[in-house]
Amino acid sequence: MVALPDRPSMSAEEYLAWEPTQEERYEYWDGEVVAMSGGTRNHNRISGNFFRILDDALVDRPCEPYIADVKVQVERGQKYFYPDVVVTCDDRDNDPQLVQFPSLIIEVLSPSTEAADRGIKFAKYRQFSTLQEYVLVQVEQPGVEIFRRNQQGQWVLFEYGLGDSLQLESVNLEIAIADLYRQVQFS
């Protein structure tokens, strides 16, 4: 992510009106507009595979998955992020531009975003009372980490490799890790 040089800052209202008219996607960090970096073919394939599996599985349920172009309102008027995939199961989520009550957030890691995804973004996402699981997917090699909120409100890490299946408790779905990496080429 890089700061947008010709628009160093704007209000959240200006951002929400301006950003949908842009060809590129921009996140909003406390008044600063931040351009989203481009992804790789593997990043795109993994995100698409995850979304397709969720979309197929949730078709007759009250949960809705969204990919890439739907932002999450992390802090009203302060922070708006674009996760790779987000699922909401909350009927209060009716804004056409954003999700306010996510139950599941998935980030496909890249070298330019991994630190933010693991750090500041996860710290902010944990503030959602509705968020049950945060998933980080490796793109350079097969590997998935799920941070799941337990009954005491603590976040517990579960790690998975290529031969494993993961259980997404937030949407009651089991997914083979190999399915997430379908048609992905590793160096």
Helices and strands as residue ranges (DSSP letters): E 2-3, H 12-18, G 19-21, E 26-29, E 32-35, H 41-57, E 64-67, E 71-75, E 79-81, E 85-88, E 98-99, E 102-108, H 114-118, H 120-125, E 133-137, E 144-149, E 155-160, E 165-168, E 173-176, H 177-180
